[in-house]
Amino acid sequence: MTDAENEILNREENQTQYQSFYLNSLLEHMPQGISVFDNQLRLRCWNAVLADVLELPPESLYNGVRFEELIMYPAMRGEYGPGDPHELVAARRELALKFLPHRFERTRPNGRTHLVEGKPMLSNGKVIGFITSYTDITDRKHAEESIQTKNALLQTLVDNMPGGVTVFGPDLHMVLYNNEVLRLINFPAEIASQHPHFSEIIRINAERGEYGDIDIEEKVSEMLALAENPQHHQVERIRPDGTAIEIRGAPIDGGGFVTIYTDITERIMKEQELKERNQTFSTLIANIPGGVSLFDKDLNLISCNDDFCRLLDFPNYLFKGTPTLERLFRFNAERGEYGDCDTDEKVNELMALASKRLPHVFERTRPNGTVLEIRGMPLPDGGFVTIYTDITEHKLAAAAIEKLAHEDALTGLANRYTLEARLDQSLADTRRHNNQLALIFIDMDNFKAINDSLGHSVGDEFLVIIAQRLAGCVRNNDIVARPGGDEFVVVISELANTNMAAILASEILSTLSAPLQLGTHEVIPGASLGISIFPDDGIDRVTLMKNADIAMYSAKAAGRGRFRFFDAEMTKSAEERLRLEGALRQAIEKEQLILHYQPQICAKSGHIMGFESLVRWQKPNGEIIPPMSFIPLAEDTGLIVPLGRWVIQTACRTLAAWQSQGLPSDITIAVNLSARQLKDESFIEQVRDILNETGIAPALLELEITESIAMENPAATVQILHEFKELGVKLSIDDFGTGYSSLAYLKLLPLDHLKLDRAFVMDIETDPNDAAICAATIGLAHNLGLKVVAEGVETLTQSDYLAGLDCDYMQGYYFSPPLEDSAAAQFLLEHKSISLPVRS
């Protein structure tokens, strides 16, 4: 070998030594354990770290040691799992001979984790060995696990937050989110899981209308610009489904930002509800019919309405800033709202009371006369509300009602309630002082005629004047009362003797009877007085009132316009009247009444033209009671209404029976009416029903009213008689000439007949005045187109005279007394006409 060849060889050896040195130096300084096995699985290269990583004895590592010898150490330690170590080693040797690349992690028993990476070494495409690195990744694994744990905790935290969360990194990709945010904004989970870019999310939201009708790209650009320079922000957004979301964003140090989404739908709804409640409260406060003030626990005014300021007359400047209760108290005190008082003392007193927060209700009269009801009620939070109601009108009305409760509204005299109370007190005083007392019961005569003919307003004026006259007749300590209607009561206390009562009664009659002017009418009042004396006629109010009433009726029965003292006989008369009333009521119910019929004769032909029905009361014992004994009582008690209905019904039924017997079908039946019947609104219908029931033609029924009844209320009489005329019945005026009828009204009445009273017929032959009245009446009736029926014809001379005056019809005992129905039918059958003498 030449020197040159030796030099080259030496140089190559040196280079190889240098390479080997550097390789060994590199291996020794590598942090990983390195092993290199040849294709026979013999160790050819390694470093010291390998022994540490695999926990091998240093002497076990030498050039050429077999693979299975080295791995027997970990196999014996159980690092490859349970089983026979030799079998485990054999299995791993067989796998290693395949020289497959591999990469896996293994945690050793000492807790260290290594990343094992192996790959074959090739030369000219042939496997010449296998290199494996063992990297200790324990610290990295711990760091990764720590990060994973933190991430898991963070995700758990995020997932369990009450709102939605998104986190965007510096590159604006979504790196963290929770399911709640997907639910709140209805975002697809499959897209969110791909960690989309912020702009992609905005575009998806814009395309589905999350931001309303906008240009999508403009919206993406706008939002992206904000995201690239994130700032703290807070916005609210109403989603298309109506969900309200609050969005709060904050930048993250190092880039990116976090966003919190909160469903505030319920809060918004509650806020809206609260707003509406507040509006309702404000509206309610503003529209409460009264003043309202609301103070907080510190006695600051927090709310009031306009009526509060108006009712208490508070100026606007008083409410600048935060008005306090003390300020309002002081203002009121200074302007005299609480009367003459020391301002500071009054304010302190009121504030001390207000601090107790006690419920209260009281009334206060303001200096301007307004009366306020003030109601205060504490609130749970320590404040209180006060309501101020203007009760001025209520108080005035209450006073008026109180007055009405004790005074007669029309006359101002004591009413029945006050009369009873004051009379009881007067009786107690009189009894205590052993004095006498007179009670005078006054009833105005013919007041009903005044009221009906002149109208209720004139009647009221009449009563007021009478009350004034009565008040002027007595002393201040005496009682003048109007229990009702046209009745008055005077109570005279400290009565010296009964003569004093008589003198006063005479004075009352004289005073009341003075003429008075009612509009265009002059009226002369009349009154009947009844007097009872304490203790002679009663020792209590009820007895004295009853006995004075009895005495008053006695005065009326005696002719009116006078007074009567009560005596025991009057009680008997009153009791008899009550007994008779009860008996009459029973007689009507049990149909103990009967009708008699008196024929009416045509003066020219002698034919019977009809009958007048006359009621009689037949007692069970057969006794017949004449009408004058019970008709006035029936009128007074109102029994005349059912009695009158029975009379019309019975008369029509009788006439129908006569017709069915073949008696003349043109015979009329006349029935007397009372004033009460005319005032009965159902009376016309009753008559119509009776005619329909009996089948009697209306023209065969004649209704008679007296002249005085017709004139009680002429206008009403004209109206109701026209209604009867439309029904078809005949109408007549009874007892003509005995009343005070107005011919002006008489000509308005739709009459058929005028009945001449028996009082003028009785002396027609001997009294020229009666004869003249009869002649004038007959002439007047004929001029008005009326037929005349003369009543009470008892002699041939009277009949002859009336016929000479061209009287149309006559009735009376000369022709026939009143007959029972069967006798009347027989009379009609036997006397279809009566022979009357011809006047020469």
Residue pairs with C-beta under 8 A, 6 or more apart in sequence:
1 9
23 45
27 34
27 45
27 46
27 47
28 47
28 48
30 47
30 49
31 49
31 135
31 136
32 49
32 53
32 133
32 134
32 135
32 136
33 46
33 47
33 49
33 50
33 51
33 52
33 53
33 54
33 114
33 133
33 134
34 45
34 46
34 47
34 49
34 50
34 131
34 132
34 133
34 134
35 43
35 45
35 46
35 50
35 131
35 132
35 134
36 43
36 44
36 45
36 46
36 121
36 129
36 130
36 131
36 132
37 43
37 44
37 67
37 96
37 129
37 130
37 132
38 44
38 128
38 129
39 99
39 127
39 128
39 129
39 130
41 66
41 67
41 68
41 93
41 96
41 97
41 130
42 64
42 65
42 66
42 67
43 61
43 62
43 63
43 64
43 65
43 66
43 67
43 70
44 63
44 64
44 129
46 61
48 58
49 134
50 56
50 61
50 134
51 57
51 58
51 60
51 61
53 112
53 114
53 134
53 136
54 70
54 73
54 74
54 134
55 73
55 74
55 77
55 108
55 110
56 70
56 73
57 73
60 69
60 70
60 73
61 70
67 93
67 96
68 89
68 90
68 92
68 93
71 89
71 92
71 93
72 85
72 86
72 89
74 80
74 108
75 85
75 86
75 88
75 89
75 92
76 85
77 109
78 109
79 106
79 108
79 109
80 88
80 92
81 88
96 130
99 120
99 127
99 130
100 120
101 118
101 119
101 120
102 116
102 117
102 118
102 119
103 115
103 116
103 117
103 118
104 115
104 116
105 113
105 114
105 115
105 116
105 137
105 141
106 113
106 114
106 116
107 113
107 114
108 114
111 138
112 136
112 138
113 136
113 137
113 138
113 141
114 134
114 135
114 136
114 137
114 138
115 133
115 134
115 135
115 137
116 132
116 133
116 134
117 132
117 133
117 135
118 130
118 131
118 132
118 133
119 130
119 131
120 127
120 129
120 130
121 127
121 128
121 129
121 130
121 131
122 128
154 176
155 176
155 178
158 165
158 176
158 177
158 178
159 178
159 179
159 180
161 178
161 180
161 260
162 180
162 262
163 180
163 181
163 184
163 260
163 261
163 262
163 263
164 177
164 178
164 180
164 181
164 182
164 183
164 184
164 185
164 260
164 261
164 262
165 176
165 177
165 178
165 180
165 181
165 258
165 259
165 260
165 261
166 174
166 176
166 177
166 181
166 258
166 259
166 261
167 174
167 175
167 176
167 177
167 252
167 256
167 257
167 258
167 259
168 174
168 175
168 198
168 227
168 256
168 257
168 258
168 259
169 175
169 255
169 256
170 254
170 255
170 256
171 197
172 197
172 198
172 199
172 224
172 227
172 228
172 256
173 195
173 196
173 197
173 198
174 192
174 195
174 196
174 197
174 198
174 201
175 195
175 256
177 192
179 189
180 261
181 187
181 261
182 188
182 189
182 192
184 243
184 245
184 261
184 263
185 205
185 210
185 239
185 245
185 261
186 239
186 241
187 201
187 204
187 205
188 204
191 200
191 204
198 223
198 224
198 227
199 220
199 223
199 224
202 219
202 220
202 223
202 224
203 216
203 220
205 211
206 214
206 216
206 219
206 220
207 216
208 240
209 240
210 237
210 239
210 240
211 219
226 233
227 257
230 249
230 250
230 251
230 252
230 256
230 257
231 249
231 251
232 249
232 250
232 251
233 247
233 248
233 249
234 246
234 247
234 248
234 249
235 246
235 247
236 244
236 245
236 246
236 247
236 264
236 268
237 244
237 245
237 247
238 244
238 245
239 245
242 265
243 263
243 265
244 263
244 264
244 265
244 267
244 268
245 261
245 262
245 263
245 264
246 261
246 262
246 264
247 259
247 260
247 261
247 262
248 259
248 260
248 262
249 257
249 258
249 259
249 260
250 257
250 258
251 257
252 258
282 303
285 292
285 294
285 303
285 304
285 305
286 305
286 306
288 305
288 307
288 387
289 307
289 389
290 307
290 311
290 387
290 388
290 389
290 390
291 304
291 305
291 307
291 308
291 309
291 310
291 311
291 312
291 387
291 388
291 389
292 303
292 304
292 305
292 307
292 308
292 385
292 386
292 387
292 388
293 301
293 303
293 304
293 308
293 385
293 386
293 388
294 301
294 302
294 303
294 304
294 383
294 384
294 385
295 301
295 302
295 325
295 383
295 384
295 385
295 386
296 302
296 381
296 382
296 383
297 381
297 382
297 383
299 324
299 325
299 326
299 351
299 354
299 355
300 322
300 323
300 324
300 325
301 319
301 322
301 323
301 324
301 325
301 328
302 383
304 319
307 388
308 314
308 388
309 316
309 319
311 370
311 372
311 388
311 390
312 332
312 366
312 372
312 388
313 366
313 368
314 328
314 331
318 327
318 328
318 331
325 351
325 354
326 347
326 351
329 346
329 347
329 350
329 351
330 343
330 347
332 338
333 341
333 343
333 346
333 347
334 343
336 367
337 366
337 367
338 346
354 384
357 378
357 382
357 384
358 376
358 378
359 376
359 377
359 378
360 374
360 375
360 376
361 373
361 374
361 375
361 376
362 373
362 374
363 371
363 372
363 373
363 374
363 391
364 371
364 372
364 374
365 371
365 372
366 372
369 392
370 390
370 392
371 390
371 391
371 392
371 395
372 388
372 389
372 390
372 391
373 388
373 389
373 391
374 386
374 387
374 388
375 386
375 387
375 389
376 384
376 385
376 386
376 387
377 384
377 385
377 386
378 384
379 385
404 415
405 415
405 417
406 414
406 415
406 417
406 418
407 413
407 414
407 415
407 418
408 414
408 415
408 467
408 481
408 482
410 460
410 463
410 464
410 467
410 482
411 463
411 464
411 467
411 468
411 482
412 467
413 467
413 470
413 471
413 480
413 481
413 482
413 488
414 422
414 479
414 480
414 481
414 482
415 481
415 482
415 483
416 481
416 483
416 484
418 481
419 479
419 481
419 483
419 489
419 491
420 541
422 479
422 481
422 491
423 439
423 479
423 491
423 541
423 544
424 541
426 437
426 479
426 491
426 493
427 437
427 534
427 539
427 540
427 541
427 544
429 435
429 493
430 436
430 437
430 493
430 494
430 534
431 535
431 539
433 494
435 493
435 494
435 495
436 495
436 496
436 497
436 498
436 533
436 534
436 535
436 536
437 491
437 492
437 493
437 494
437 495
437 533
437 534
437 544
438 491
438 492
438 495
438 498
438 500
438 501
438 504
438 531
438 532
438 533
438 534
439 489
439 490
439 491
439 492
439 531
439 532
439 533
439 534
439 544
439 545
439 548
440 489
440 490
440 491
440 492
440 501
440 504
440 505
440 508
440 529
440 530
440 531
440 548
440 563
441 487
441 488
441 489
441 529
441 530
441 531
441 532
441 545
441 548
441 549
441 551
441 552
442 470
442 487
442 488
442 489
442 490
442 508
442 512
442 527
442 528
442 529
442 552
443 486
443 487
443 488
443 527
443 528
443 552
443 556
444 463
444 466
444 486
444 487
444 488
444 512
444 525
444 526
444 527
445 525
445 526
445 527
445 528
445 556
445 560
445 561
446 526
447 459
447 462
447 463
447 485
447 486
448 486
448 712
449 711
449 712
450 458
450 459
450 462
450 518
450 523
451 458
451 459
451 462
452 712
452 713
452 716
453 711
453 712
453 713
453 714
454 518
454 519
454 521
458 518
458 519
458 521
461 518
462 516
462 518
462 523
462 525
463 482
463 486
465 516
466 488
466 512
466 525
467 480
467 482
467 488
469 511
469 512
469 514
470 480
470 488
470 490
470 508
470 511
470 512
471 480
472 511
473 490
473 504
473 507
473 508
473 511
474 480
474 490
474 492
474 504
477 493
477 494
478 490
478 491
478 492
478 493
479 489
479 490
479 491
479 493
480 488
480 489
480 490
481 488
481 489
481 490
481 491
482 488
482 489
483 489
489 545
489 548
490 504
490 508
492 500
492 501
492 504
495 501
495 533
498 533
498 565
501 531
501 533
501 565
502 531
502 563
502 565
505 529
505 531
505 563
506 563
508 527
508 529
508 563
509 527
509 529
509 561
509 562
509 563
512 525
512 526
512 527
513 524
513 525
513 526
513 527
513 561
514 525
515 522
515 523
515 524
516 522
516 523
516 524
516 525
517 523
526 560
526 561
527 560
527 561
528 552
528 553
528 555
528 556
528 560
528 561
528 562
528 563
529 551
529 552
529 555
529 562
529 563
529 564
530 547
530 548
530 549
530 550
530 551
530 552
530 553
530 554
530 555
530 563
530 564
530 566
531 548
531 551
531 563
531 564
531 565
531 566
532 538
532 543
532 544
532 545
532 547
532 548
532 551
532 565
532 566
533 565
533 566
534 544
537 543
537 544
537 547
537 548
537 566
538 544
538 546
538 547
547 566
547 570
547 571
548 566
550 566
550 570
550 571
550 573
550 574
551 563
551 564
551 565
551 566
551 567
551 570
552 564
553 574
554 564
554 570
554 573
555 562
555 563
555 564
558 564
564 570
577 633
580 630
580 633
581 633
581 637
581 639
584 617
584 630
584 633
584 634
584 637
584 639
584 643
585 639
586 592
587 593
587 617
587 619
588 639
588 642
588 643
588 646
591 646
592 617
592 618
592 619
592 620
593 615
593 616
593 617
593 618
593 643
593 646
593 647
594 615
594 616
594 617
594 618
594 820
595 613
595 614
595 615
595 616
595 647
595 650
595 651
595 654
595 821
596 613
596 614
596 615
596 616
596 818
596 819
596 820
596 824
597 611
597 612
597 613
597 614
597 654
597 669
597 818
597 819
597 820
597 821
597 824
598 611
598 612
598 614
598 811
598 812
598 816
598 817
598 818
598 819
599 608
599 610
599 611
599 811
599 815
599 816
599 819
599 824
599 827
599 828
599 831
600 608
600 609
600 610
600 611
600 612
600 668
600 670
600 789
600 809
600 810
600 811
601 607
601 608
601 609
601 809
601 810
601 811
601 815
601 834
601 836
602 608
602 609
602 808
602 809
603 799
603 802
603 803
603 806
603 807
603 808
603 809
603 810
603 836
604 803
604 808
605 833
606 833
606 834
606 835
606 836
607 832
607 833
607 834
608 664
608 667
608 827
608 828
608 831
608 832
608 833
608 834
609 666
609 667
609 668
609 809
610 667
610 668
610 669
610 670
610 702
611 667
611 668
611 669
611 670
611 824
612 669
612 670
612 672
612 704
612 811
613 647
613 650
613 651
613 669
613 670
613 671
613 672
614 627
614 818
615 627
615 631
615 643
615 647
616 624
616 625
616 626
616 627
617 624
617 625
617 627
617 629
617 630
618 624
618 625
619 625
631 640
633 639
634 640
634 643
634 674
635 674
635 675
635 676
638 676
640 674
640 676
640 677
641 674
641 676
641 677
641 680
644 671
644 673
644 674
644 676
644 677
645 677
645 686
647 671
647 672
648 671
648 686
648 687
648 690
648 701
649 690
649 693
649 694
651 669
651 671
651 701
652 669
652 690
652 691
652 693
652 694
652 696
652 701
653 694
654 669
654 821
655 667
655 669
655 694
655 696
655 700
656 694
656 695
656 696
657 821
657 825
658 667
658 825
658 828
659 665
661 825
663 825
663 828
663 829
664 828
664 832
666 700
667 700
667 828
668 699
668 700
668 701
668 702
668 730
669 696
669 700
669 701
669 702
670 702
670 703
670 704
670 732
671 701
671 702
671 703
671 704
672 704
672 705
672 706
672 734
673 703
673 704
673 705
673 709
674 709
675 709
675 712
677 683
678 705
678 709
678 716
678 717
678 720
679 716
680 686
683 720
684 720
684 723
684 724
684 727
687 701
687 703
687 724
687 727
687 729
688 727
690 696
691 697
691 698
691 701
691 727
697 728
698 727
698 728
698 729
699 728
699 729
699 730
701 729
701 730
702 729
702 730
702 731
702 732
702 752
702 753
703 724
703 729
703 730
703 731
703 732
704 731
704 732
704 733
704 734
704 755
705 717
705 721
705 731
705 732
705 733
705 734
706 733
706 734
706 735
706 739
707 733
707 734
707 735
707 736
707 737
707 738
707 739
707 740
707 741
708 735
708 738
708 739
708 740
709 717
710 717
710 733
710 739
710 741
710 745
710 746
710 749
711 717
711 739
711 740
711 741
711 742
711 745
714 742
714 745
714 748
717 745
717 749
718 745
718 748
718 749
721 731
721 749
721 750
721 751
722 750
724 731
724 750
725 731
725 750
730 752
730 753
731 749
731 750
731 751
731 752
731 753
732 751
732 752
732 753
732 754
732 755
732 789
733 741
733 746
733 749
733 751
733 753
733 754
733 755
734 755
734 757
735 755
735 757
735 791
736 754
736 755
736 756
736 757
736 777
737 756
737 757
737 759
737 760
737 773
737 777
738 757
738 759
746 784
747 784
751 784
751 786
752 786
752 787
753 786
753 787
753 788
753 789
753 808
753 809
754 777
754 780
754 781
754 784
754 786
754 787
754 788
754 789
755 788
755 789
755 790
755 791
756 774
756 777
756 778
756 788
756 789
756 790
756 791
756 807
757 791
757 792
758 791
758 792
758 812
759 770
759 792
760 770
760 773
760 774
760 777
761 770
761 774
761 790
761 791
761 792
761 793
761 798
761 802
761 812
762 770
762 792
762 794
763 770
764 770
764 771
764 774
764 798
764 801
764 802
765 771
765 797
765 798
765 801
771 801
774 790
774 802
774 805
774 807
775 805
777 788
778 788
778 805
778 806
778 807
781 787
781 788
782 788
782 806
787 808
787 809
788 807
788 808
788 809
789 807
789 808
789 809
789 810
789 811
790 802
790 807
790 809
790 810
790 811
790 812
791 811
791 812
792 812
793 799
793 802
793 810
793 811
793 812
793 813
793 814
793 815
794 812
794 813
794 814
795 814
796 814
796 837
798 812
798 814
799 810
799 814
799 836
799 837
800 837
800 839
801 839
802 810
803 810
803 836
803 839
804 839
815 834
816 827
819 827
